[in-house]
Amino acid sequence: MSNGQYSSVMLIATDGLLQNQGLSVSSNLITAITAYNSTTAVSKYLGVLGTAVGNVGVANNQITSATFSSLQTLGASNFPAITDAVPSNYAANLAIGNSATGFSGLVTTQASQILGSGDISIFAQVYNICQGYISQNNPIINTVKNSSTLAPTFTSMNSLSTGGISDINRTLPAFGEDLLKLGQAWDLTNLIYYGFPSALLFQMAKAGGLLPEFTAKLDAAGLSTEELNTILTDTSATTQAEGIIYQAMLDTTGSTLDQVKTILDVTTLNLTTMADLLNPVKTLPNSYQQLTIQAPTGGGPIPVTISLTNIYGAAATVNAVILPMFINDEAYNELAKIIPSDQALANRAIGNSLGQVKNISQLTLPAFTTAVRAIEINTGLGDINALTQPVPTSVSSNLNTLLATGTGPNGTLTLFDFMGTITGIPYTEEFTAAANTINNMQAANTLYYLSDSTDGVFTVMQNTLDGDYGNVIDPGPPVIIDIVIPGGLPGAGTYANLNAAFSTGLIPAAANLIANVVTANPGNVTSLNSNFSNMAAQLSAETTNLALAQVNFADITGNSRSSVMSLASNLQQIGKDVAPQGQAEFFTAIANTQNIYGQAIESSFREGRNIAALNDAGIGMDSQISGSSA
């Protein structure tokens, strides 16, 4: 099997990309925009804009820049689709400039710019910038969103940042030192039996074997060899057997105890019997008063921290606050029959707290001890310690405002949120719908006063620009004219110059006629306004996101072969990103499959997915050609 970087289809795709072939603006988008621009009303108005932009000036037979701007924004606030205007709500972010192409022109211009106007290396660089920004931005967005899942169990930032270990003990340095001296005395793999005599017996057997002296004590107390072997095999014992083991531990003192401590690597001071290894006051002499347990409040999901300091009363009574948590706990009730009830309650509380540490059952006590001694808490960081939720609402709000958000899961960014224009999503669908609706309105004659070839206001505007209503009073120079729009036509009247004809006559007349259409056709107009609003929102978001990613087309170097080759080498990886709105979907939308180069790009995507599927099954492929010298 070859492990080269390029396959056959990737080489074909690379050849095409280096010749600026294989990728193109979605042909469906071009078709949809052409269909929209070809509707009678829109084509007439685009003709007006095209002529008007050439007549901007200061002469009598010209219009001012302000008047031309009024033509560009005619209908923008109530019916932008009929004049191809940028919806007024988005005008601030979508500057159309001194252009006669309208909103549809903005879409095609941006698509062309992203694809480098024929230089695919520009697109490759924009893609890399956007993909890099996405990889930085999205983890923060996801984390902000997912932080809410931590809130129900959040107790403190210390708990969160120490994996819950700080919930076991409030003084971790002292706790760590106590644990270090306990060597291998605790079995963390089966915490339900934490504190049981049989668990300690099992640890001793595992660490170095049982002492003959201790085995003799068990035998003398009535624990048969067969029963002992059973306990050591499945780490469980009857209550009677547990009692025998505990009594034997109470009787293990002096040199025998020293041998037990050596086997378990225990160096804890002041232990007088082996049974003391089941007593937290003895095993954790420097930290037991700082032991804590997380207890439910009863009034909500967030637990409270309860200290075990007073779990031992002067008369060895159990803690009345903690006892209700374990009163129905089978392990506690069993253990309380074997060892003193105060010790039984303390051990069940500690075992319960230890059980909250992730993967604790996979650790040895020495490994856990190393972690406890290494971690740090937020001592001296008052604001952090005062937090009552993992991420303050103000922080979430600020990040959501400062960071770009998109259309992916949790508001994450996708390539469509930067470069959706070239894919035609959602523009193709919206322009197609707009064209169909306008054509239906045209067929129903509801646009007569706008687009009729004789009386329509758009026709009269064009005729006025063409000089049909002008009279030369003085050939000049400068030329002095007046304009007389005949009675019965929109904007009828006599005007001293072309600008006055538009600013005081035709534009106000057109605005009134458009308003009449809006009033008379609420359903169609609402649908068309939605089409344009959806597209403008998307284009505005793309413009904003490109700026946030610091894409500056003026600074991008053209004809960058290295950028193109980098893109080409990544085609198989791109093809494997098949998540909704992922890279595979994006690039498939712009792969020009009308030629072999675009087909090779699409084939590379499929090949990448095949390689992954076959590798998962253990089947090799020879599609990659060796890149080493022969």
C-alpha positions in Angstrom: 0.0 0.0 0.0 1.3 3.4 -1.0 1.3 6.2 1.6 2.1 9.2 -0.8 0.4 12.5 -0.4 -1.3 12.6 -3.7 -3.6 10.2 -5.6 -4.4 10.2 -9.3 -7.5 12.3 -9.0 -5.7 14.7 -6.6 -3.1 15.3 -9.2 -5.8 16.0 -11.8 -7.4 18.4 -9.3 -4.1 20.1 -8.6 -3.5 20.6 -12.3 -6.8 22.3 -12.6 -6.5 24.5 -9.5 -3.1 25.7 -10.7 -4.8 26.8 -13.9 -7.6 28.5 -11.9 -10.1 25.8 -12.9 -12.2 23.3 -11.0 -13.9 25.8 -8.6 -16.6 28.3 -9.6 -19.4 30.4 -8.2 -22.5 28.2 -8.1 -24.0 28.1 -11.5 -27.4 27.7 -9.9 -26.9 31.1 -8.2 -26.0 32.8 -11.5 -29.1 31.3 -13.1 -31.3 32.4 -10.2 -29.9 36.0 -10.3 -30.3 36.2 -14.1 -33.9 35.0 -13.8 -34.6 37.6 -11.1 -32.9 40.5 -13.0 -34.9 39.5 -16.1 -38.3 40.0 -14.6 -40.0 42.9 -16.3 -40.1 45.3 -13.4 -36.6 44.7 -12.1 -35.0 44.7 -15.6 -36.7 48.1 -16.3 -35.5 49.5 -13.0 -32.0 48.2 -13.5 -32.0 49.9 -16.9 -33.0 53.2 -15.2 -30.1 52.8 -12.7 -27.7 52.0 -15.5 -28.6 55.1 -17.5 -28.8 57.3 -14.4 -25.3 56.4 -13.2 -23.9 57.7 -16.4 -25.9 61.0 -16.0 -24.5 62.0 -12.6 -23.1 65.5 -12.8 -23.8 69.2 -12.3 -25.2 70.2 -15.7 -28.9 70.9 -16.5 -29.2 67.6 -18.2 -27.7 65.6 -15.4 -28.7 64.4 -11.9 -26.9 64.9 -8.6 -25.2 62.2 -6.6 -27.9 62.6 -3.9 -30.6 62.0 -6.5 -28.9 58.9 -7.8 -28.6 57.7 -4.2 -32.3 58.2 -3.8 -32.8 56.0 -6.9 -30.6 53.3 -5.4 -32.7 53.3 -2.2 -36.1 53.6 -3.8 -38.4 51.0 -2.1 -35.6 49.9 0.3 -37.8 50.3 3.3 -41.0 48.7 2.1 -40.4 46.8 -1.2 -36.7 46.4 -2.0 -37.2 43.4 -4.3 -39.0 45.5 -6.9 -36.0 47.8 -7.3 -33.2 45.4 -6.4 -32.4 47.7 -3.4 -30.5 46.8 -0.3 -33.1 46.5 2.5 -32.8 49.7 4.6 -32.1 47.7 7.8 -28.9 46.4 6.3 -27.7 49.5 4.3 -25.1 50.5 6.9 -23.2 47.2 6.5 -23.8 46.7 2.8 -22.5 49.8 1.0 -23.5 49.6 -2.6 -21.4 52.5 -3.7 -21.8 54.3 -7.0 -23.2 51.2 -8.7 -26.2 50.5 -10.9 -26.2 46.8 -10.2 -28.4 46.8 -7.1 -28.4 44.3 -4.3 -28.0 41.3 -6.7 -24.9 43.0 -7.9 -23.5 43.0 -4.3 -24.0 39.3 -4.1 -22.3 38.5 -7.4 -19.5 41.0 -6.7 -18.7 39.4 -3.3 -18.9 35.9 -4.7 -16.5 36.9 -7.5 -14.1 38.6 -5.0 -14.0 35.6 -2.7 -13.1 33.3 -5.7 -10.4 35.8 -6.6 -12.1 37.0 -9.8 -10.4 34.1 -11.6 -7.4 33.7 -9.3 -8.1 30.6 -7.1 -5.0 31.3 -5.0 -6.8 34.3 -3.5 -9.7 32.0 -2.6 -7.3 29.5 -1.1 -5.8 32.2 1.2 -9.2 33.4 2.2 -10.3 29.8 3.0 -7.2 29.3 5.2 -7.8 32.5 7.1 -11.5 31.7 7.6 -10.8 28.1 8.6 -8.1 29.2 11.1 -10.5 31.7 12.6 -13.2 29.1 12.9 -10.8 26.7 14.7 -10.1 29.5 17.3 -13.6 30.9 17.6 -15.8 27.8 17.8 -14.3 26.1 20.8 -15.0 29.2 22.8 -18.6 29.4 21.6 -19.2 25.7 22.3 -17.6 26.1 25.8 -19.8 29.0 26.6 -22.8 27.1 25.5 -21.8 23.9 27.3 -20.9 25.6 30.5 -24.6 25.7 31.4 -24.4 21.9 31.8 -22.0 22.4 34.8 -24.3 24.7 36.6 -26.6 22.2 38.3 -23.7 20.5 40.1 -21.4 23.5 40.5 -20.2 24.0 44.1 -17.1 26.1 43.7 -14.4 26.9 41.2 -12.0 24.9 43.4 -14.1 21.8 43.0 -14.3 22.3 39.2 -10.6 23.0 38.8 -9.5 20.1 41.0 -11.7 17.4 39.6 -13.8 17.4 42.8 -10.8 16.5 45.0 -11.2 19.8 47.0 -14.7 18.6 47.9 -13.1 15.8 49.9 -10.8 17.9 52.1 -10.5 21.7 52.6 -6.8 21.5 53.3 -5.2 19.5 50.4 -1.5 19.8 51.4 -2.2 18.2 54.8 -4.5 15.7 53.2 -1.9 14.8 50.7 0.8 14.3 53.3 -1.6 12.0 55.3 -2.3 10.0 52.2 1.4 9.7 51.4 2.0 8.1 54.8 -0.8 5.6 54.2 1.1 3.9 51.4 -1.2 1.3 49.9 -3.7 0.9 52.7 -6.8 2.0 50.7 -8.4 0.0 47.9 -9.9 2.6 45.5 -11.2 0.1 43.1 -14.2 -0.9 45.2 -15.2 2.1 47.3 -18.5 0.7 48.4 -16.4 -1.4 50.8 -14.2 1.5 51.9 -13.7 1.1 55.7 -14.6 -2.6 55.8 -12.1 -4.9 57.5 -12.1 -7.3 54.5 -11.0 -4.5 52.2 -8.0 -3.8 54.3 -7.3 -7.5 54.5 -7.4 -7.7 50.7 -5.0 -4.8 50.3 -2.5 -6.5 52.6 -2.8 -9.8 50.7 -2.3 -7.9 47.4 0.6 -5.8 48.6 2.7 -8.6 50.2 0.7 -11.4 51.5 -0.9 -12.2 54.9 1.3 -12.6 57.9 1.2 -16.1 59.4 0.7 -14.5 62.8 -2.4 -12.7 61.5 -3.7 -15.8 59.7 -3.4 -17.7 62.9 -5.5 -15.1 64.8 -8.2 -15.5 62.1 -8.1 -19.3 62.4 -8.3 -19.2 66.1 -11.3 -16.9 66.0 -13.2 -19.3 63.8 -12.5 -18.1 60.2 -11.7 -21.2 58.1 -9.0 -21.3 55.4 -11.7 -21.9 52.8 -13.7 -18.9 53.9 -10.6 -16.7 54.0 -9.7 -17.8 50.5 -13.2 -16.9 49.3 -12.9 -13.4 50.9 -9.6 -12.8 49.2 -11.0 -14.0 45.9 -14.2 -12.0 45.6 -13.4 -9.2 48.2 -16.7 -9.7 50.0 -17.4 -11.3 53.4 -20.3 -12.0 55.7 -21.0 -9.8 58.6 -19.8 -12.5 60.9 -16.6 -12.9 59.0 -16.1 -9.1 58.9 -16.4 -9.1 62.7 -13.8 -11.9 63.1 -11.4 -10.0 60.9 -12.0 -6.7 62.8 -11.4 -8.4 66.1 -8.2 -9.9 64.8 -7.1 -6.4 63.7 -7.8 -5.1 67.2 -5.5 -7.8 68.5 -2.7 -7.0 66.1 -0.2 -4.7 67.9 3.5 -4.3 68.5 5.9 -6.0 66.1 3.1 -7.7 64.1 1.5 -4.3 63.5 4.9 -3.0 62.4 5.2 -5.8 59.9 1.7 -5.0 58.6 2.7 -1.4 58.1 5.8 -2.4 56.3 3.8 -4.6 53.9 1.4 -1.7 53.2 4.1 1.0 53.1 2.3 2.8 56.0 4.4 5.3 57.9 1.5 7.0 59.8 2.4 7.6 63.5 0.5 6.7 66.6 -1.2 3.6 65.3 -1.6 1.2 68.2 -3.6 -1.6 66.5 -4.2 -2.7 62.9 -7.8 -1.7 63.4 -6.7 2.0 63.6 -6.2 1.8 59.8 -10.0 1.8 59.6 -10.3 4.9 61.8 -10.0 8.3 59.9 -9.0 10.1 63.0 -5.9 7.8 63.2 -5.2 7.5 59.4 -5.7 11.2 58.6 -4.4 12.8 61.8 -3.5 16.1 60.3 -6.5 16.5 57.9 -9.5 14.6 59.2 -10.9 17.8 60.8 -11.0 19.3 57.3 -12.9 16.4 55.7 -16.0 17.4 53.9 -18.9 15.8 52.0 -21.3 17.2 49.4 -24.8 16.9 50.6 -28.1 17.8 48.8 -29.9 20.9 50.0 -33.3 19.5 49.6 -34.4 22.7 47.9 -32.4 22.5 44.7 -29.9 20.6 42.6 -26.7 22.3 43.9 -25.2 20.5 46.9 -23.8 22.1 50.0 -20.5 21.3 51.6 -20.8 19.8 55.1 -17.8 19.4 57.3 -17.0 16.1 59.0 -15.2 17.9 61.8 -17.8 17.0 64.5 -18.6 13.5 63.2 -16.8 12.3 66.4 -18.5 13.5 69.5 -17.1 13.1 73.0 -19.2 10.0 73.4 -18.4 8.7 69.9 -21.9 9.6 68.6 -22.6 10.0 64.9 -23.1 13.3 63.2 -26.9 14.1 63.1 -26.6 16.2 60.0 -24.8 13.5 57.9 -26.6 10.5 59.3 -29.8 11.1 57.3 -27.8 10.8 54.1 -26.8 7.2 55.0 -29.6 6.0 57.3 -30.9 3.8 54.5 -27.5 3.1 53.0 -27.0 -0.7 53.1 -23.2 -0.4 53.3 -23.4 2.0 56.2 -25.9 -0.2 58.2 -23.7 -3.2 57.5 -20.5 -1.5 58.5 -22.0 0.0 61.7 -22.5 -3.6 62.9 -18.8 -4.3 62.5 -16.9 -1.2 63.6 -18.0 1.7 65.8 -20.9 3.6 64.3 -19.1 6.9 64.3 -16.2 5.4 62.3 -18.7 3.6 60.0 -20.4 6.9 59.2 -17.1 8.7 58.6 -15.9 5.9 56.3 -19.1 5.9 54.2 -18.9 9.7 53.9 -15.3 9.6 52.8 -16.0 6.7 50.4 -18.9 8.6 48.9 -16.8 11.7 48.4 -13.9 9.7 46.9 -16.4 8.1 44.5 -17.2 11.6 43.0 -13.7 11.8 41.6 -13.7 10.8 37.9 -11.9 7.5 37.2 -11.0 7.1 40.9 -11.7 3.3 40.6 -8.9 3.0 38.1 -6.3 4.5 40.5 -4.0 3.1 43.2 -3.7 5.1 46.4 -0.1 6.2 45.6 -1.3 7.5 42.2 -4.2 9.4 43.8 -1.8 10.7 46.5 0.5 12.1 43.8 -2.4 13.9 42.2 -3.6 15.3 45.5 -0.2 16.6 46.4 0.3 18.3 43.0 -3.0 20.2 42.5 -3.6 23.7 43.6 -6.7 25.6 44.8 -7.6 29.3 44.3 -6.2 30.6 47.6 -6.2 34.4 47.6 -8.4 34.7 44.5 -11.4 36.1 46.2 -13.5 36.9 43.1 -12.9 33.4 41.7 -13.8 31.8 45.0 -17.0 33.9 45.2 -18.4 32.6 42.0 -21.8 30.8 42.3 -21.8 29.5 38.7 -19.1 28.2 36.4 -19.2 31.0 33.9 -20.8 34.3 35.0 -23.7 35.5 32.9 -21.8 38.7 32.1 -18.9 36.8 30.7 -21.1 34.6 28.6 -22.9 37.6 27.3 -19.7 39.5 26.5 -18.1 36.6 24.7 -21.3 36.0 22.6 -21.2 39.7 21.7 -17.5 39.9 21.0 -17.1 36.7 19.1 -18.6 35.9 15.7 -21.5 33.5 15.8 -22.9 31.5 12.9 -25.4 29.0 11.7 -23.7 25.8 13.0 -24.6 23.9 16.2 -24.6 26.2 19.2 -24.1 29.2 16.9 -20.7 28.0 15.8 -19.2 29.3 12.5 -19.1 27.4 9.3 -17.5 28.3 6.0 -21.0 29.2 4.8 -21.0 32.0 7.3 -18.0 33.6 5.6 -18.3 32.6 2.0 -21.9 31.5 1.5 -22.3 33.7 -1.6 -20.1 31.4 -3.8 -22.2 28.4 -2.9 -25.5 30.2 -3.6 -26.8 29.3 -0.1 -29.4 30.7 0.7 -29.3 33.1 -2.3 -30.3 30.8 -5.1 -33.4 29.7 -3.4 -34.4 33.2 -2.3 -33.7 34.8 -5.8 -35.6 32.1 -7.5 -38.6 32.5 -5.2 -38.5 36.3 -5.7 -38.4 36.0 -9.5 -41.4 33.6 -9.4 -43.4 35.9 -7.2 -42.6 39.0 -9.3 -43.5 37.2 -12.5 -46.8 36.1 -11.0 -47.5 39.7 -9.9 -46.6 40.9 -13.4 -49.0 38.3 -15.0 -51.7 39.5 -12.6 -51.1 43.1 -13.8 -50.5 44.3 -10.2 -47.3 46.0 -11.3 -48.9 47.9 -14.2 -48.2 51.4 -12.8 -44.6 50.5 -12.2 -43.5 48.6 -15.3 -46.1 49.2 -18.1 -44.2 49.9 -21.3 -46.2 53.2 -21.8 -47.5 54.4 -18.5 -45.3 52.7 -15.9 -43.2 55.0 -13.7 -40.1 53.0 -14.5 -40.7 53.5 -18.2 -41.3 57.2 -17.7 -38.0 57.4 -15.7 -36.1 55.7 -18.6 -37.8 58.0 -21.2 -36.9 61.0 -19.2 -33.2 60.0 -18.9 -33.3 59.3 -22.7 -34.3 62.9 -23.3 -37.8 62.1 -24.6 -39.4 64.9 -22.6 -36.7 67.5 -22.9 -36.8 70.8 -24.7 -33.7 72.8 -25.5 -34.3 76.4 -24.6 -30.7 77.5 -25.3 -28.1 75.2 -26.9 -25.4 77.1 -24.9 -23.0 76.3 -23.8 -24.1 75.5 -21.2 -27.2 73.8 -22.6 -30.4 75.1 -21.0 -33.4 72.8 -21.1 -36.7 72.2 -19.5 -38.4 68.9 -19.1 -42.2 68.5 -19.7 -43.6 65.1 -18.6 -47.0 64.9 -20.3 -50.2 64.9 -18.2 -51.5 61.5 -17.2 -48.0 60.0 -16.7 -46.4 59.6 -13.3 -44.5 62.7 -12.3 -46.3 64.8 -14.9 -45.2 68.5 -14.9 -42.6 70.9 -16.1 -39.2 70.9 -14.6 -36.3 73.3 -15.0 -33.7 70.5 -15.3 -33.3 66.7 -15.2 -32.4 66.6 -11.5 -35.6 68.4 -10.6 -37.7 66.1 -12.7 -36.4 63.1 -10.7 -36.0 64.6 -7.2 -39.4 66.5 -7.1 -41.4 64.5 -9.6 -40.5 61.0 -10.6 -38.9 59.6 -7.4 -41.8 60.8 -5.2 -44.3 59.5 -7.7 -42.6 56.1 -7.8 -42.5 55.9 -4.0 -46.2 56.5 -3.9 -46.9 53.9 -6.6 -44.7 51.4 -4.8 -46.5 52.1 -1.6 -49.8 51.4 -3.4 -48.6 48.1 -4.6 -47.5 47.2 -1.1 -50.9 48.0 0.3 -52.8 46.1 -2.4 -50.6 43.0 -2.3 -49.7 42.3 1.3 -49.1 38.6 0.9 -46.8 38.8 -2.1 -44.9 41.8 -0.8 -44.4 40.1 2.6 -43.0 37.1 0.9 -40.6 39.2 -1.3 -39.5 41.3 1.6 -38.7 38.0 3.5 -36.6 36.8 0.5 -34.6 40.0 0.5 -34.3 40.3 4.2 -33.0 36.7 4.5 -30.4 37.3 1.8 -29.4 40.7 3.2 -29.0 39.2 6.7 -26.8 36.5 5.3 -24.7 38.8 3.2 -24.3 41.3 6.1 -23.2 38.4 8.4 -20.7 37.2 5.9 -19.3 40.7 5.5 -19.0 41.1 9.3 -17.4 37.7 9.7 -14.8 38.3 7.0 -13.9 41.5 8.8 -13.6 39.8 12.2 -11.4 37.1 10.6 -9.3 40.1 9.3 -9.7 39.1 5.6 -8.5 42.2 3.7 -8.7 41.4 0.0 -6.4 44.4 -0.8 -3.6 42.7 1.3 -3.9 39.3 -0.3 -1.2 38.4 -2.7 -2.4 37.0 -6.0 -1.0 34.1 -8.0 0.2 32.3 -4.9 1.0 28.8 -6.1 1.9 27.6 -2.6 -1.6 28.5 -1.4 -3.2 26.5 -4.2 -1.0 23.5 -3.7 -1.8 23.6 0.1 -5.5 23.5 -0.8 -5.0 20.7 -3.3 -3.1 18.5 -0.8 -5.9 18.9 1.7 -8.8 17.7 -0.6 -9.2 14.3 0.9 -9.3 15.7 4.4 -11.9 18.3 3.3 -14.0 15.5 1.9 -14.1 13.7 5.3 -15.7 16.7 7.0 -19.3 15.5 6.3 -21.0 17.2 9.2 -24.0 19.4 8.2 -22.6 22.6 6.8 -19.2 21.1 6.9 -16.3 21.6 4.5 -17.4 18.7 2.2 -20.8 20.3 1.7 -19.3 23.7 1.1 -16.7 22.6 -1.5 -19.2 20.3 -3.3 -21.4 23.3 -3.9 -18.6 25.1 -5.7 -16.8 22.3 -7.5 -17.4 22.9 -11.2 -18.2 19.3 -12.3 -18.7 20.5 -15.9 -15.0 19.8 -16.5 -12.6 17.1 -15.4 -10.9 19.3 -12.9 -14.0 20.0 -10.9 -14.9 16.3 -11.2 -11.5 15.4 -9.9 -12.0 17.7 -6.9 -15.3 15.9 -6.1 -13.7 12.5 -6.7 -10.9 13.4 -4.2 -13.6 14.1 -1.5 -15.2 10.7 -2.1 -11.8 9.0 -2.2 -10.9 10.6 1.2 -14.1 9.2 2.7 -13.4 5.8 1.1 -9.9 5.6 2.6 -11.3 6.4 6.1 -14.0 3.7 5.7 -11.6 1.1 4.4 -9.0 1.9 7.1 -11.7 1.4 9.8 -12.4 -2.0 8.3 -8.7 -2.9 8.1 -8.7 -2.8 4.3 -5.8 -1.0 2.7 -5.8 1.1 -0.5 -3.2 1.8 -3.1 -4.7 5.1 -4.4 -1.9 7.3 -3.0 1.1 7.5 -5.3 4.6 7.5 -3.7 6.1 10.9 -3.5 9.7 9.7 -3.0 12.3 9.5 -5.7 12.4 6.3 -7.7 
